[in-house]
Amino acid sequence: MIESGMTIFSNRFKIITEVDEKYNPYWSKLINHYLYDKNKKEIVGIAEILIKKNPEIAYLGVLEIYEEYRGKGFGKLFMETIVAFYTKNYRLEWDSYSDSVGFYEKLGYTMTKDCESWASTRFRVDSSC
């Protein structure tokens, strides 16, 4: 694992990154980001990103804050960091099940209803298909 090049706006946390560059033929890369709490000296969440070339897409497969850390703003901080980092070079998109739609909507994201999705709800930062 390596420390990420992401900037997180908190002295309390850092992001540790693990990259698999031979994930599968469709996705060129699997990147796991771990949200590490320096005060507690433990990982409190994970974000899994799949990278696709042509078109340049970063797909957020998982964003999870471990249960005992939920409701403290860590998810918002982590999501804002992921969005800021990946939207520089990629179209960021993710699917969501009904239990987490409210989380994304609270952060200001809206569902993209006109795109095909294996799940019922797809989000994109730029709202285009």
C-alpha positions as CSV (number, residue, x, y, z in Angstrom):
1,M,0.0,0.0,0.0
2,I,1.1,3.5,-0.7
3,E,-0.1,6.9,0.5
4,S,-2.3,8.5,-2.0
5,G,-1.6,11.7,-3.9
6,M,-5.1,12.9,-2.9
7,T,-5.4,16.0,-0.8
8,I,-7.8,15.5,2.1
9,F,-8.7,18.6,4.0
10,S,-8.1,17.3,7.5
11,N,-5.0,16.8,9.6
12,R,-6.7,13.8,11.2
13,F,-6.9,11.6,8.1
14,K,-4.8,10.3,5.3
15,I,-5.7,8.1,2.4
16,I,-3.7,4.9,1.7
17,T,-4.0,3.5,-1.8
18,E,-3.6,0.0,-3.3
19,V,-3.6,-0.4,-7.1
20,D,-4.2,-3.5,-9.2
21,E,-3.2,-2.7,-12.8
22,K,-4.2,-6.1,-14.2
23,Y,-7.7,-6.2,-12.8
24,N,-9.6,-7.5,-15.9
25,P,-9.9,-6.8,-19.6
26,Y,-12.8,-4.4,-19.3
27,W,-11.5,-2.2,-16.5
28,S,-7.9,-1.3,-16.8
29,K,-7.3,-0.7,-13.1
30,L,-8.8,-1.4,-9.7
31,I,-7.8,1.2,-7.1
32,N,-8.7,0.8,-3.4
33,H,-8.5,3.9,-1.2
34,Y,-8.5,3.5,2.5
35,L,-9.5,6.3,4.8
36,Y,-7.1,6.1,7.7
37,D,-7.7,7.9,11.0
38,K,-4.4,9.0,12.4
39,N,-5.8,9.5,15.9
40,K,-7.3,6.0,16.2
41,K,-4.6,4.5,14.1
42,E,-7.0,2.4,12.0
43,I,-8.8,2.3,8.7
44,V,-12.4,3.7,9.0
45,G,-13.5,3.4,5.4
46,I,-12.9,2.2,1.9
47,A,-13.5,3.5,-1.6
48,E,-13.1,1.1,-4.6
49,I,-12.6,2.8,-8.0
50,L,-12.5,1.0,-11.3
51,I,-10.8,2.8,-14.2
52,K,-11.9,2.4,-17.8
53,K,-10.1,3.9,-20.8
54,N,-11.9,5.2,-23.9
55,P,-14.0,6.8,-22.7
56,E,-12.2,7.9,-19.6
57,I,-14.5,6.7,-16.8
58,A,-13.8,6.2,-13.1
59,Y,-16.5,4.1,-11.6
60,L,-17.0,4.2,-7.8
61,G,-17.8,0.6,-7.0
62,V,-17.8,1.0,-3.2
63,L,-17.8,3.8,-0.8
64,E,-18.1,2.6,2.7
65,I,-17.5,4.0,6.1
66,Y,-17.4,1.3,8.7
67,E,-20.5,1.2,10.9
68,E,-19.0,2.5,14.2
69,Y,-17.8,5.7,12.3
70,R,-21.0,6.5,10.4
71,G,-22.9,9.8,11.1
72,K,-19.7,11.8,11.9
73,G,-19.1,13.4,8.5
74,F,-16.4,10.9,7.4
75,G,-18.4,9.7,4.4
76,K,-19.0,13.3,3.2
77,L,-15.3,14.1,3.6
78,F,-14.2,10.9,1.8
79,M,-16.7,11.4,-1.1
80,E,-15.7,15.0,-1.6
81,T,-12.1,14.0,-1.7
82,I,-12.8,11.2,-4.3
83,V,-14.9,13.5,-6.5
84,A,-12.3,16.3,-6.4
85,F,-9.5,13.9,-7.3
86,Y,-11.1,11.8,-10.0
87,T,-13.1,14.5,-11.9
88,K,-9.9,16.1,-13.0
89,N,-9.2,13.3,-15.5
90,Y,-12.3,11.1,-15.6
91,R,-16.1,11.1,-15.8
92,L,-17.0,9.8,-12.3
93,E,-20.1,7.6,-12.0
94,W,-21.6,5.2,-9.6
95,D,-24.7,3.1,-9.0
96,S,-26.6,3.2,-5.7
97,Y,-29.2,1.0,-4.0
98,S,-32.1,2.7,-2.3
99,D,-30.5,2.6,1.2
100,S,-27.7,5.0,0.2
101,V,-29.5,7.3,-2.3
102,G,-30.3,9.8,0.5
103,F,-26.6,10.1,1.4
104,Y,-25.7,11.1,-2.2
105,E,-28.6,13.4,-2.5
106,K,-27.6,15.2,0.8
107,L,-24.3,15.9,-0.8
108,G,-26.0,17.5,-3.8
109,Y,-25.9,14.7,-6.4
110,T,-28.9,13.8,-8.4
111,M,-29.9,10.6,-10.1
112,T,-29.3,10.2,-13.8
113,K,-32.4,8.4,-14.9
114,D,-31.9,8.3,-18.7
115,C,-28.8,6.1,-18.6
116,E,-28.7,2.3,-18.6
117,S,-27.7,0.8,-15.3
118,W,-27.6,-2.6,-13.7
119,A,-28.8,-1.0,-10.5
120,S,-31.9,1.1,-10.3
121,T,-30.1,4.4,-9.6
122,R,-27.1,5.8,-11.4
123,F,-25.3,8.9,-10.4
124,R,-22.8,10.9,-12.4
125,V,-20.9,14.0,-11.4
126,D,-21.5,15.6,-14.8
127,S,-25.1,14.1,-15.3
128,S,-24.3,13.1,-18.9
129,C,-24.5,9.6,-20.4
